[in-house]
Amino acid sequence: MHPAILPWYIVISTSIPQTFLIFKIGFQLFNLDMSYSRALFLSFIISIIAIFARELPLLFGVHTFILIVFSTLLAFIITGTNLWHCFISIAAGALILGVLEGALLPILLNITAVTIDSLVLKPWLNILYFLPSGVIMVILYIFIKKYNFIIFDLSLDRD
């Protein structure tokens, strides 16, 4: 099934913050360094790739995998961090976003009586529905950073 085509401004306005938070949370959880400027730069590039990836006639979920692969490769190239460390960090960040959106979207749709079809017909709703998970991810990042919460310290393994 081909996903609905979203306007480029919607993809960018949700994709940049999503990808930025995926990078920052994922790298922080594994004690890997990524500056805010690099995370923002990479997020911008990935959002452009997302515009084209969403137009590919692929099965649901394949687009996400493509974006994770591109994110991993670009993070590896830009930061010089081990390729597998980049993949693990980005996959963890994407998993957190996916779980949050998977839990919140049905609740929000139920509360507002909006349907999935409405999200296609009124693309600006995608921004509105991203906000709760985005805010939770920002709070989570602040918590992780403040309390130095690390799942596994990959900074010790430079190979």
Secondary structure, 3 states (H helix, E strand, C coil): CCCCCCCHHHHHHHHHHHHHHHHHHHHHHCCCCCCHHHHHHHHHHHHHHHHHHCCCCCCCCHHHHHHHHHHHHHHHHHHCCCHHHHHHHHHHHHHHHHHHHHHHHHHHHHHHCCCHHHHHHCCHHHHHHHHHHHHHHHHHHHHHHHCCCCCCCHHHCCC
